[in-house]
Amino acid sequence: MTENKYQTAEKTIDICVVGGGPAGLQAAIVVKELGGNVLIVDDNPILGGQLIKQTHKFFGSKLHYCGVRGIDIATIFSNRVQDLGIEVINDATVVGYYDHDTLGILRHDNLFSLKAERYIFATGASENMLAFDNADLPGVYGAGAVQTMMNVYGVVPGKRALVVGSGNIGLIVPYQLLQAGVEVAAIVEIMTKFGGYYVHAAKIKRAGVPIYLKHTVIEAKGKDRIEAAVISEVGDDYTCLLGTEKTIECDMILIAIGLSPLCDLLYHAGCRIEYIPELGGNVPYHDTNMMTSKPNIFVCGDLACIEEASTAMLEGRIAGARAYESIYGKKGEAETIVKEAARELAIIRTSPFEERIVYGKKHLHL
Ligand SMILES: Cc1cc2nc3c(=O)[nH]c(=O)nc-3n(C[C@H](O)[C@H](O)[C@H](O)COP(=O)(O)OP(=O)(O)OC[C@H]3O[C@@H](n4cnc5c(N)ncnc54)[C@H](O)[C@@H]3O)c2cc1C
């Protein structure tokens, strides 16, 4: 990478992809394979987004890398990016979307600007947090952050954990904690049933970890760091039932209560943002071509709706093909890519787990 090339906002790049997770990588690969000029900016030292910390094997169809570990999918995509000669600016954070459709990018101590004809934002999501007494004590983590510490940096974050939330993240991360030799005291879930796939819950149960349904965390105890957590049963209106409190010894509390699309840059760019709870909260409006309310900006992946890696890849392929066409004109191959990806998305979204996504997307496109 030549650092000075981007010191002034010259119109050197046709398509800039922001975010090097599965969505952004597929978008960039499609653009390049179609013959377009594309560049990826990502704030991590290596490409892959969430995939780099996913040591478990994926589900789905062979086409979507079922049975392959997330980390290995990241390597497959990174190798493809390299083979195609796609330019990557890594360790670089896009900090703003400024006048004349220019990005501000911070890389180490160097702030520079970049202008592209089209942008594909694939910035993913951030973890939701929960307010409870002493929630600011050291030892309260997002479950995804713990996964990064363990699986990317090899740091064991504590000795005994309480996990809040039983979606796939709340079920997978405690299993990985067990594999790392950390005790998992319990998982608490406010709903009447666990939220993730049965196979993940079954593994956790087989390992002897209790899942307390209709429970939440109400307090962290400790002076300088967490020494215990207080949990409580909740009633049908989700308020805590007095007298049901239990104290659980632990030195960390993992919050796994969902993700929110990272759409700050889209606000900055002036894109229309809509609140669609089924898609994860505030999401940039986008049509079925993944184009936002601004015709030069496309989105894909968790930024467009909190879903999963396979759908992120497919949305990335659609965004890449449509962004390509919007600059270079219609091309049969691009149309084929879009049709195939849309067909596969439709198949995945027939699953009962996907009902809310289908509802949310319909609502968005009304
Ligand atoms: C614990 C866990 C387990 C999961 N397990 C599975 C599973 O088994 N199967 C499955 O299909 N899915 C799984 N998922 C979901 C899957 O990982 C996500 O749906 C998928 O990674 C979303 O892809 P993405 O490209 O949209 O975002 P991400 O993978 O999050 O990539 C976004 C990238 O953009 C970068 N970025 C963000 N903002 C900026 C900025 N301003 N400037 C520069 N770069 C930026 C981020 O650092 C990141 O590298 C799991 C997720 C988690 C957290």
The ligand as an SDF file (V2000), in Angstrom:
LIG
                    3D

 53 58  0  0  0  0  0  0  0  0999 V2000
  -20.0430  -15.1700   18.4550 C   0  0  0  0  0  0  0  0  0  0  0  0
  -20.6240  -15.1850   17.0440 C   0  0  0  0  0  0  0  0  0  0  0  0
  -20.8600  -16.4130   16.4320 C   0  0  0  0  0  0  0  0  0  0  0  0
  -21.4220  -16.4520   15.1520 C   0  0  0  0  0  0  0  0  0  0  0  0
  -21.6170  -17.6610   14.5520 N   0  0  0  0  0  0  0  0  0  0  0  0
  -22.1010  -17.7210   13.2890 C   0  0  0  0  0  0  0  0  0  0  0  0
  -22.2970  -18.9750   12.6050 C   0  0  0  0  0  0  0  0  0  0  0  0
  -22.0460  -20.0420   13.1420 O   0  0  0  0  0  0  0  0  0  0  0  0
  -22.7790  -18.9570   11.3350 N   0  0  0  0  0  0  0  0  0  0  0  0
  -23.0850  -17.7770   10.7140 C   0  0  0  0  0  0  0  0  0  0  0  0
  -23.5090  -17.8150    9.5400 O   0  0  0  0  0  0  0  0  0  0  0  0
  -22.9230  -16.5930   11.3250 N   0  0  0  0  0  0  0  0  0  0  0  0
  -22.4440  -16.5250   12.6020 C   0  0  0  0  0  0  0  0  0  0  0  0
  -22.3040  -15.3300   13.2310 N   0  0  0  0  0  0  0  0  0  0  0  0
  -22.7560  -14.1090   12.5470 C   0  0  0  0  0  0  0  0  0  0  0  0
  -21.7440  -13.6280   11.5110 C   0  0  0  0  0  0  0  0  0  0  0  0
  -20.4670  -13.5940   12.0760 O   0  0  0  0  0  0  0  0  0  0  0  0
  -22.1470  -12.2240   11.0460 C   0  0  0  0  0  0  0  0  0  0  0  0
  -23.4890  -12.2430   10.6140 O   0  0  0  0  0  0  0  0  0  0  0  0
  -21.2460  -11.7990    9.8810 C   0  0  0  0  0  0  0  0  0  0  0  0
  -19.9000  -11.7630   10.2920 O   0  0  0  0  0  0  0  0  0  0  0  0
  -21.6520  -10.4290    9.3630 C   0  0  0  0  0  0  0  0  0  0  0  0
  -20.7660  -10.0950    8.3490 O   0  0  0  0  0  0  0  0  0  0  0  0
  -20.4600   -8.5790    7.9640 P   0  0  0  0  0  0  0  0  0  0  0  0
  -19.4480   -8.6240    6.8780 O   0  0  0  0  0  0  0  0  0  0  0  0
  -21.7270   -7.8650    7.7370 O   0  0  0  0  0  0  0  0  0  0  0  0
  -19.8510   -7.9230    9.2850 O   0  0  0  0  0  0  0  0  0  0  0  0
  -18.5160   -8.2450   10.1070 P   0  0  0  0  0  0  0  0  0  0  0  0
  -18.1140   -9.6550    9.9920 O   0  0  0  0  0  0  0  0  0  0  0  0
  -18.7690   -7.7160   11.4780 O   0  0  0  0  0  0  0  0  0  0  0  0
  -17.4090   -7.3550    9.3740 O   0  0  0  0  0  0  0  0  0  0  0  0
  -17.4350   -5.9390    9.4400 C   0  0  0  0  0  0  0  0  0  0  0  0
  -16.0270   -5.4320    9.3060 C   0  0  0  0  0  0  0  0  0  0  0  0
  -16.0530   -4.0160    9.1440 O   0  0  0  0  0  0  0  0  0  0  0  0
  -15.0770   -3.4220    9.9830 C   0  0  0  0  0  0  0  0  0  0  0  0
  -15.4700   -2.0350   10.2630 N   0  0  0  0  0  0  0  0  0  0  0  0
  -16.5610   -1.6080   10.9620 C   0  0  0  0  0  0  0  0  0  0  0  0
  -16.6000   -0.2570   10.9960 N   0  0  0  0  0  0  0  0  0  0  0  0
  -15.5170    0.1700   10.2920 C   0  0  0  0  0  0  0  0  0  0  0  0
  -14.9960    1.4680    9.9880 C   0  0  0  0  0  0  0  0  0  0  0  0
  -15.6200    2.5900   10.3970 N   0  0  0  0  0  0  0  0  0  0  0  0
  -13.8570    1.5410    9.2680 N   0  0  0  0  0  0  0  0  0  0  0  0
  -13.2180    0.4160    8.8470 C   0  0  0  0  0  0  0  0  0  0  0  0
  -13.6670   -0.8360    9.1030 N   0  0  0  0  0  0  0  0  0  0  0  0
  -14.7960   -0.9520    9.8210 C   0  0  0  0  0  0  0  0  0  0  0  0
  -15.1200   -4.3340   11.2150 C   0  0  0  0  0  0  0  0  0  0  0  0
  -14.0080   -4.2010   12.0520 O   0  0  0  0  0  0  0  0  0  0  0  0
  -15.1810   -5.6990   10.5410 C   0  0  0  0  0  0  0  0  0  0  0  0
  -13.8990   -6.1490   10.1890 O   0  0  0  0  0  0  0  0  0  0  0  0
  -21.7480  -15.2310   14.4950 C   0  0  0  0  0  0  0  0  0  0  0  0
  -21.4820  -14.0000   15.1000 C   0  0  0  0  0  0  0  0  0  0  0  0
  -20.9140  -13.9650   16.3470 C   0  0  0  0  0  0  0  0  0  0  0  0
  -20.6120  -12.5890   16.9770 C   0  0  0  0  0  0  0  0  0  0  0  0
  1  2  1  0
  2  3  1  0
  2 52  2  0
  3  4  2  0
  4  5  1  0
  4 50  1  0
  5  6  2  0
  6  7  1  0
  6 13  1  0
  7  8  2  0
  7  9  1  0
  9 10  1  0
 10 11  2  0
 10 12  1  0
 12 13  2  0
 13 14  1  0
 14 15  1  0
 14 50  1  0
 15 16  1  0
 16 17  1  0
 16 18  1  0
 18 19  1  0
 18 20  1  0
 20 21  1  0
 20 22  1  0
 22 23  1  0
 23 24  1  0
 24 25  2  0
 24 26  1  0
 24 27  1  0
 27 28  1  0
 28 29  2  0
 28 30  1  0
 28 31  1  0
 31 32  1  0
 32 33  1  0
 33 34  1  0
 33 48  1  0
 34 35  1  0
 35 36  1  0
 35 46  1  0
 36 37  1  0
 36 45  1  0
 37 38  2  0
 38 39  1  0
 39 40  1  0
 39 45  2  0
 40 41  1  0
 40 42  2  0
 42 43  1  0
 43 44  2  0
 44 45  1  0
 46 47  1  0
 46 48  1  0
 48 49  1  0
 50 51  2  0
 51 52  1  0
 52 53  1  0
M  END
$$$$
